[in-house]
Amino acid sequence: MLRKRTPILLIAAALAVFAAVTSFYGTRALAAEPPVFTGLVEGVAVGGYDPVAYFTEGKPVKGSQDFTLQHEGAT
């Protein structure tokens, strides 16, 4: 009976180890990254381009100062 349960126990143990390692290292890696990517221009998110244009125009389009949003210190 133990032989039938062994693969299940091994899979459960592997998943538990994977979850523990991922939660520990994953959290540390996320904390090292800045919360908002500002690229080359400090404080300007997505490089000053309109993120919607990538979907509507299919290409990058410079954003307008008339339509801005502040999020975590980035415009």
C-alpha positions as CSV (number, residue, x, y, z in Angstrom):
1,M,0.0,0.0,0.0
2,L,2.9,2.4,0.7
3,R,4.3,1.9,-2.8
4,K,1.1,3.3,-4.3
5,R,1.3,6.4,-2.1
6,T,5.0,7.1,-2.6
7,P,4.7,9.0,-5.9
8,I,2.0,11.1,-4.5
9,L,4.0,11.9,-1.4
10,L,7.1,12.7,-3.5
11,I,5.0,15.1,-5.7
12,A,3.5,16.7,-2.7
13,A,6.9,17.2,-1.0
14,A,8.4,18.6,-4.3
15,L,5.5,21.1,-4.6
16,A,5.9,22.1,-1.0
17,V,9.7,22.8,-1.5
18,F,9.0,24.6,-4.7
19,A,6.4,26.8,-3.1
20,A,8.7,27.6,-0.2
21,V,11.7,28.5,-2.4
22,T,9.6,30.5,-4.8
23,S,7.9,32.5,-2.1
24,F,11.2,33.3,-0.4
25,Y,13.3,34.1,-3.4
26,G,10.4,35.5,-5.5
27,T,9.6,38.1,-2.8
28,R,13.2,39.2,-2.5
29,A,13.6,39.5,-6.3
30,L,10.4,41.6,-6.5
31,A,11.5,43.9,-3.7
32,A,14.8,44.7,-5.6
33,E,12.9,46.0,-8.7
34,P,11.6,49.5,-8.9
35,P,7.8,49.6,-8.6
36,V,7.3,51.6,-11.8
37,F,9.6,51.3,-14.9
38,T,10.6,54.8,-15.9
39,G,13.3,53.9,-18.5
40,L,15.8,56.6,-19.4
41,V,13.8,59.6,-18.3
42,E,13.5,59.6,-14.5
43,G,9.9,59.9,-13.3
44,V,8.3,59.3,-16.7
45,A,6.6,56.0,-17.1
46,V,6.7,54.2,-20.5
47,G,9.1,56.7,-21.8
48,G,6.5,59.4,-22.4
49,Y,4.7,57.3,-25.0
50,D,1.0,56.5,-25.2
51,P,0.6,52.9,-24.0
52,V,-2.8,52.6,-25.7
53,A,-1.4,53.5,-29.1
54,Y,0.5,50.2,-29.2
55,F,-2.8,48.5,-29.5
56,T,-4.9,51.1,-31.5
57,E,-2.2,52.3,-33.9
58,G,0.1,49.3,-33.8
59,K,3.1,51.6,-33.2
60,P,4.6,53.9,-30.6
61,V,3.1,57.4,-30.4
62,K,4.4,60.2,-28.2
63,G,2.0,60.9,-25.3
64,S,0.4,64.3,-24.7
65,Q,0.9,66.5,-21.6
66,D,-2.9,67.0,-21.7
67,F,-3.5,63.4,-20.6
68,T,-1.3,62.3,-17.7
69,L,-1.5,60.3,-14.5
70,Q,0.7,60.1,-11.4
71,H,1.4,56.7,-10.0
72,E,4.1,56.0,-7.4
73,G,6.1,59.1,-8.3
74,A,6.0,58.5,-12.1
75,T,4.0,60.4,-14.7
